[in-house]
Amino acid sequence: MAQEFVESQIKGNKVVLFMKPSCPYCVMAKEVLLKYNFKPGHLELIDISGRKDMGSIQDYLQQITGARTVPRVFVGKKCVGGGTDVEELDNTGELQGLLEAISALQ
């Protein structure tokens, strides 16, 4: 069930942030992403903190990304990492290129 949920969220040309609002790295990733002007429906912020399957989601994220912790940020189907990774990609300009490559920006 968690696998199907995650896979359904990361399909297509959009950016998906799996997060917990109380996590400072999740907040960091969210703030970086919100600086960009996304097309409608191309940015999904998914709070897993209140979900009954949270542990299973994190187990599956570990299986496909190598890390169980959130945030996990996907650009298209590719995981680009967590909060500090997204911040670094933004600082170097690489994040904008990744977002343009999937036509996520207005």
C-alpha positions as CSV (number, residue, x, y, z in Angstrom):
1,M,0.0,0.0,0.0
2,A,2.8,2.5,0.9
3,Q,4.6,1.6,-2.3
4,E,1.5,2.2,-4.4
5,F,0.9,5.6,-2.6
6,V,4.5,6.8,-3.1
7,E,4.7,5.6,-6.7
8,S,1.3,7.3,-7.5
9,Q,2.6,10.6,-6.1
10,I,6.0,10.7,-7.9
11,K,4.7,9.8,-11.3
12,G,4.6,12.6,-13.9
13,N,6.5,15.8,-14.3
14,K,6.1,17.3,-10.9
15,V,8.0,18.0,-7.7
16,V,7.0,16.0,-4.6
17,L,8.1,16.8,-1.1
18,F,7.5,14.1,1.5
19,M,7.7,15.9,4.8
20,K,6.8,16.3,8.5
21,P,5.9,19.9,9.4
22,S,7.8,19.7,12.7
23,C,11.1,18.8,10.9
24,P,13.4,21.8,10.4
25,Y,15.0,20.2,7.3
26,C,11.5,19.7,5.8
27,V,10.7,23.4,6.4
28,M,14.0,24.3,4.7
29,A,13.1,22.2,1.7
30,K,9.6,23.6,1.5
31,E,10.8,27.2,1.8
32,V,13.3,26.7,-1.1
33,L,10.7,25.1,-3.3
34,L,8.1,27.8,-2.6
35,K,10.5,30.4,-4.1
36,Y,9.7,29.0,-7.5
37,N,6.7,29.8,-9.6
38,F,5.3,26.3,-10.3
39,K,2.6,25.6,-12.8
40,P,-0.6,24.5,-11.1
41,G,-0.4,20.9,-9.9
42,H,3.4,20.6,-10.4
43,L,4.3,20.9,-6.7
44,E,3.0,18.4,-4.1
45,L,3.8,18.9,-0.4
46,I,2.9,15.6,1.3
47,D,2.7,15.6,5.1
48,I,3.2,12.0,6.2
49,S,3.2,12.8,10.0
50,G,-0.4,11.9,10.7
51,R,-0.7,8.9,8.4
52,K,-1.2,5.4,9.8
53,D,1.1,4.1,7.1
54,M,3.9,6.7,7.9
55,G,6.4,4.0,8.9
56,S,5.7,2.0,5.8
57,I,6.1,5.1,3.6
58,Q,9.4,5.8,5.2
59,D,10.5,2.2,4.8
60,Y,9.7,2.4,1.1
61,L,11.4,5.7,0.7
62,Q,14.5,4.1,2.2
63,Q,14.2,1.2,-0.3
64,I,14.1,3.5,-3.3
65,T,16.3,6.4,-2.1
66,G,18.7,5.0,0.5
67,A,17.4,7.2,3.2
68,R,14.4,6.7,5.5
69,T,14.3,10.2,6.9
70,V,12.3,13.1,5.5
71,P,12.3,15.3,3.7
72,R,12.6,13.3,0.5
73,V,12.3,15.5,-2.6
74,F,11.5,14.1,-6.0
75,V,11.9,16.0,-9.2
76,G,10.0,13.8,-11.6
77,K,10.7,10.3,-10.6
78,K,14.3,11.2,-9.4
79,C,15.0,11.8,-5.7
80,V,17.3,14.8,-5.4
81,G,17.7,14.3,-1.6
82,G,16.7,16.2,1.5
83,G,16.6,19.7,2.8
84,T,20.3,20.6,2.6
85,D,20.5,18.9,-0.8
86,V,17.7,21.0,-2.2
87,E,19.2,24.1,-0.7
88,E,22.5,23.4,-2.3
89,L,20.9,22.7,-5.7
90,D,19.1,26.0,-5.4
91,N,22.3,27.9,-4.5
92,T,24.2,26.5,-7.5
93,G,21.3,27.1,-9.9
94,E,20.9,23.4,-10.6
95,L,17.5,23.2,-9.1
96,Q,16.1,25.7,-11.6
97,G,17.5,23.6,-14.5
98,L,16.0,20.5,-13.1
99,L,12.6,22.2,-12.7
100,E,12.8,23.6,-16.2
101,A,13.7,20.2,-17.6
102,I,10.4,18.7,-16.4
103,S,8.4,21.9,-17.5
104,A,7.3,22.4,-13.9
105,L,7.7,26.2,-13.9
106,Q,5.4,28.9,-15.3
